[in-house]
Structures are given as C-alpha cells and as structure tokens.
Amino acid sequence: MIITNPNLKANIFDIQGLSVHDGPGCRTLIFLKGCTLNCFWCSNPEGISIKPSLMYSQIKCIRCGNCEKNCSNTAIEVKDNKILLARDECISCVNQSCVDECYTNALTLCGYEITIKKLLDIIKRDRQFWGYEGGITLTGGEPLLQIDFVEETLKTCHNLYIHTAIETCGNIPWNNFKRVMPYLDWIFFDIKHSNNNEHKIATGVNNLLILDNAKKLASEFSGKLIFRLPLIPNFNDSEINITNTVSFLNEIKKNEINLLPLHHLGREKYNLLNKIYDMDKYPMPSIKSLKNIKNRFKQNGINCYIGSETPF
C-alpha cells in the first residue's frame, strides 16, 4: 500500500463500520468535520464546524468546578449550580484542559485529527467484512472541504481497488470535484430546494453554485450520480418545489432521486452543543405524502426511492 503523503491530516468526528445505507454492499463511513451550509434540520450539527466541537452533558455534570479552574481561556463559569460556557472563546482554545480534567466526562470533544496512514489502517482492517460490493463512503459535514486529505485518501483507495463514494451538499468549488472524480465510483448529491431565496433562508447560502455543480457532474462524471432530496414538511415538499426538482432532473437527463424523510434523531446533539433545537414544529412526513411525491417523480420518468429503499 503506497501512500504519497502518509502524514497528511484531516479533522473527522466519527468512523462507522458495517453501514448498508450509504452505498452498495457493506461499507465504512468516514465523517469529516466542516460544512459550508448550516441547514436548520441538520442531524449532525457537530460536523458543521471544521474544528473539534465542545459538547457538554448537564446530566453527567456534578458541578465540581474543576473545568472552571483548568480553563486556560476563562471561558467557563459555575453559576447558580450551572456550567456556563463562552463558546466563542472555546473555538480558539488549543489545549482543551477542561476536558482533560473533567472527572465525569460531562465535557467531551467531538472531533479529532487523523492521518491518512491511520485511516487507511482502519479501512484495511474493515475491508475483510465488506463483502464483494462494499467500500468506503466519505461524508460529514462536507467531505470535499478538506480536499487535499480527501483526494489522497480516494486516490489510494482507488489504486487498491476499493469502491469509493462521497456524500456532498455540492456547495464547494468545482475544482474540488475535478480533483476527486477520477477516483470516485459513486456520488450522492443533495438538492435541498429549487428556489434560491428559500434555499438561502434554510441553509445560509443560495443554491446557484450547487445547481451549477450538479449540471457539470451530470455531464462530466462517468460514475454513479444519485441525487437526494432531504424532505422537510412545510419547507420543500410543496407541489411547486417537487415540480421544479422534476424539471431540473429532466433538464440534466438524470432519472434517479432518493427521498430522505425528516427525522429527529439528532435532537440531543443540539443540547450537548448548547444550540436551540426548534425542529419539533416540523413533523416527519407521512407515508401517504411520501408515496404521493414518489408517484410524482415516477410519472415524469424518474425512479424515486424512499429512505432505505436505496438504488443499490
């Protein structure tokens, strides 16, 4: 196994083996830190920042004050039997001594550096469990933000005949796609909303670069390209948005889409990050509405898969 730069590093926040929903066969998922979007429904909010994220569990905390004593940035205060965190100060912290000195693991860091060599050792270990069709899927966050690390990882895996896939929001420079396309077998590409203004309200950025990259991939990428629609009731499940999405897929001559119904499994992560979770006002889509939307795509010649009914 030849790695050009074995000591190249990236920030990741998880590695999951034995996945069967993010590409063909059984796979290893690598979650990279950092994202260019800030979707209000994100189920992995700990992956938005490219730096390690400080997570605080009030249930585990005994308010001993040890974190406050060892905080090098004076960003922690024990007040009224509560721990108050100045998270803007935490971002610039380089030693995280508060985490090291927390007796109960109430404070933890989500995210850590990993070298390509270490990651490839893990991939090599997992490979024996994948079966014939398995491989790796890079996700996040937005994996193509850490492009040097990702390109080297995908290139090495490609040379080892390992099936490669990425899950992307598409809001990254086109050149980043060009650098990894030769080493990719599959791309899962999210289309959040067809309307530019609605997209910006929900994610923090407009959709112009995303749709432009989708068009270019449809034209230039020779591997498998599957579009995904995270379906959020009262946001992007309207008749007009489905119609516009159908038109866009027909325009770029792609006939597959995967509906990803909203879920609330990431709720607790928001509490740990001291973020407000206001997604309870958005209900999970009903089976009836999912089937209706699926039929709309099918009527227009587009194969539509719901949730785990994936096209592989």
N, C-alpha and C positions, 0 to 999 in steps of 0.2 A: 504494500500500500504506500504509494508515493504522494506526499502532501507537500506542495510547493512552499507553503508558509505555515508550519505546524503550530507556531506560537501566536498566530493571529487570533484576536479575542472578540467576543460579542457579549452583550448583555441578554440573558434569557431569564424566563421566570418559571419554566416548567418543561419537563420531558415526560411524555406519556407513551407507554408501550401498549401493544395489543389493541390498537384502535381499529375499528372496522367501518367508520363513517366518514373518513376524510381521504378517500382514495381507494383504489382496488386492493383487495386482499387485506391482510393484517399488517398494520403499519406502526411506525414510531413517529409521534408528533413532537416537534420541537417548537416551543413558544418563545418567540423573540420579543424583546421589550421595544416599546416605542411605536407610536401611531400618528399619522398626520390628520386623522379625524378624531372627533370627540362625540360619538353618537350617543344620544341620550338613553338608548336602550342597551348599551354595551354590556355584555355578560362577563367581560374580562377587563374591568376598569383598572386592575393592577398592571395591565400591559400597556396603558396609554403613555405613561412616562418612560423615556428610554433609560432613566436611572432607576436604581433599586427603590422600591416604594415601602415606606414605613407603615406597618399595619399594627393597630392597637386593639386588643380584645379586653373590653371592660370586665367581662365575666371572669377572666383569668387574673385580673389585676388585684393585688391586695393593698395598693396604695402605700407601699413601704417607703417611697421616696428615693429609692436607690437610683432610679433613672434620672431624677432631677439632679442628684448630687454628681452624677457622672456625665451629664450632658455638656459637651465642650462648647456648644453654641448658645447656652442658656435658653433653649427653645422649649423646655419642659417645666411646667409648674404644677405642683399638687395644691389644689384649692377646693375647699368645700367638699373634701373627700372624693375629688375627681382629678384625673390627669388631663391637663390642658396642653396641647401640642401646637407650637407655632410652626406649621408645616412648611412655610416658605423658608424658614431657617434650616429645617431638616434637609431640604434639597441640596444645600451647599455643604452639608456635613460629609467628612471624608473618613471618619473612623467608627461611627455608629457605636460608641461606647455604651450608650444607654441600652442597646440591645444586648451587648455582651454581659452587662451587669444585671439584667432582668432575671430574677430568680424563678419566675413562674411562666416565662415565655409569653407574657402578655404583650410584649413588644417583639415583633419579628420583622425581618426584611424580606420583601418579596422581590427576588431578582438577584442575579449573581453573574459574574464573569465566567466564561468558559472558553478554553482554547479549542481550535479545530481538532487538534490531536485528541484531546479528551472526548470531544463529541464523537469523533469517528470511532474511538474505542467503544463507546456506548452503542453506536449504530452496529458495529461489528458484533457485539455481544447479542444484540436483539435480532440480528439477521436470521439466526437459526430458527427463530419462532415465527417468522412471517409466512412461510409457505411460498408457493411458486409466484403468486401475483403481488406480494407485498412490497414494501419500500418505506420511504420517509416522506413526510409532509411538513413543510416549514410554514408556520402560522404565527399568530401573535395576538395583539399588536399587528404591525405591518412589517413582515419579514424583509421586504426589499429596501427598508430604510438603512439597514446595516449591510450595505451592498457588497463591500469587499469580502466580509466574512461569508455571506450567503453565496456569492459567486464561487469562492474557493471550495465551500462545502459541496455545492451542487456539482461542480466540475469533478471533484474527487469521487463522489458517489456515482456519477455518470460513467467515469472510467472504470469503476468497479462493477458495472452492470447492475446498479441498484436503481430501482424505479423511483423517480423523483416527482414531487408535486409541491405547489405552493398555494396558499390561500391569501388573496390580496384584496385590498379595498380599491386598488387602482390609482390612488392619488399620489403617485410618485413620478419622477421624471421618466420619460420614455426610454432614455439611455439605460436606465437601470433594468428595464425589461430586456433590452437588446443584449445586455451583458450576460443574462442568465438563460435566455431562450434556447441556446444550443444544448444546454444541459438539463432541460426540463421535459418531462413526459406529459404532465397534466398541469393545468392552471384552473383554479376555482376563483372566479371574479365576481365580486359583489356589485350589484346595481341597487342602490338604496332608494333612489327616487328619480323620476324622469324630469321633474320640474327643478330648474336651477335654484330658484328662491327657496322652495321648500327644503331642498337638499341642504342649503346653507344654514337654514334655521335649525335643522335637526342634527347636523354634523359639525358645523363650524366653518365649512368651506363649500364652495359651489361645486357643481358636477362637470364642469367643462373639460378639465384635464382627464377625469375618469372616463367620460364617454369617448373622448378622442383616443385614449389608450385602448379602450375596448374595440374601437373600429380598426386600429392598427393591428392589434393582436388577431382579430378575426381574419385579417388579410395576410398577415406575415407569419403567424405561429403555426408550425406544422404538427404540433402535438394536440392533445385533447384539451379543448377550451369549454368549460362549463360555467354558465352564468348562474348566480344565486340572487334570490330576492328575499332578504330578511323581511318577513311580513309582519307589519305592525298595524293592528287595527286602529282606525281613525287617523292614520298618518299616510300610509302608502297602499292601502287596499281599496282605494276608490276606483270606480269604473274608468275614470279618465287616466289615472296612472297605469292601470293594467293595459288599457288600450295603447297608451304611448309606449309602454315597455314592449308590447307585441310588435308595434310598428318598428321600434328600434332593432329588435332581433331580426325581423324580416329584412330590414334595410341592410344589415351586415351579414345576412344569409346564415344565421345560426338558429338551430331548431331544438335547443335543449335549455331548460331552466329548472333550477331546484328551489322550491319554496322552503324557507326556513322559518317556521312559525315562532312568534314571540314566546319566550318562557321567562320565568322569574327566578331562575336558579342562581343568579349572581347577586341577589339581594344582600346577603350577609357580607359580601366583599365590600360593598359601599359603606356599611357600618364600620368595618375594620379600617377603612381609609378616611373615615370621618367625612364622607360625602353623602349628600341627600339622595335617597332613592325614591323617586316620585313616579315610578312606572306602574304602581298598583292601579292607577287610574286608566291604564291601557290594558284591556282584557286580552287574554290569549285568544287567538282566532278560533272560531267554532269549526267543527268538522264540516258542517254544511257550507260555510263560506270558503273553506279551503278547496272543497270539491268544486264549487262554482267557479273559482278562479282557475283551477286546473282545467276545467272544461273550456273556459275562455281561451286559454293557450292552445289546447288541443284543437279547437275549432279553427284556429289560424295556423295549423300545421306545425305547432311547437310541442315537443314532448315535455311534459311537466311532471316533476317528481316532488312529492311532499315529504319533508323531513328526512327520515331514514330510508325512504323509498328512493334511494340514490341510483344514478345511472351507471352502476358498476356492480 
